[in-house]
Amino acid sequence: MDTTVLSSTFLLTLLLAVGLFFFIKASVKDRTEQVKLVSEQTPDALSTKLQEYFSRRAYHIAAVDGDRDRVTFEGFVRPSWFLAIFLTLLSAVGLLCMSLVLSMLVPASSGIFLALVLLSPLTGLFYWKKAGRSEQVALKLEGVTWEGSSNLSLITVRAHRDELAAMQKALNLKTAD
């Protein structure tokens, strides 16, 4: 094969490998956000619903700061089997492509390069070790009067963005503008 074709194919495969590396690394990235949510329920009623919601989601109260009206819930987030297998397969395909290109560039060492595919289970192990972690949800609940309407509840929440979306949907909360 032409050297120019092999070199450009190697360069493109290398760029794809870099992208795959950062995709795998991003799969365990912390995605904690802070939002302010509004509810039409009173703070007492909403507080009870929040405690029920988080206990159903296997969270427990980790800390209560009465001075700042802040409650912190803590729970363990399990890693996803599907994502671990998916990342392992992506890694296997990426390493196979890289090893095929390297074996074309250096034909004498093709067996060694094909053995690189055996490293792909390390991706699933990396994900499994890093994704299974303890998550915290910090809540601050306040009663407010909004534009002449009855008492509303304003919640300041710091949590993982997926947990925020699930809580917002389950408790029918709206974002504060």
Sequence and secondary structure as in RCSB ss.txt:
>XXXX:A:sequence
MDTTVLSSTFLLTLLLAVGLFFFIKASVKDRTEQVKLVSEQTPDALSTKLQEYFSRRAYHIAAVDGDRDRVTFEG
FVRPSWFLAIFLTLLSAVGLLCMSLVLSMLVPASSGIFLALVLLSPLTGLFYWKKAGRSEQVALKLEGVTWEGSS
NLSLITVRAHRDELAAMQKALNLKTAD
>XXXX:A:secstr
  HHHHHHHHHHHHHHHHHHHHHHHHTT   EEEEEEEESS HHHHHHHHHHHHHHTT EEEEEETTTTEEEEEE
EE   HHHHHHHHHHHHHHHHHHHHHHHHHSGGGHHHHHGGGGGTHHHHHHHHHHHSEEEEEEEEEEEEE TT S
EEEEEEEEEEHHHHHHHHHHTT EE  
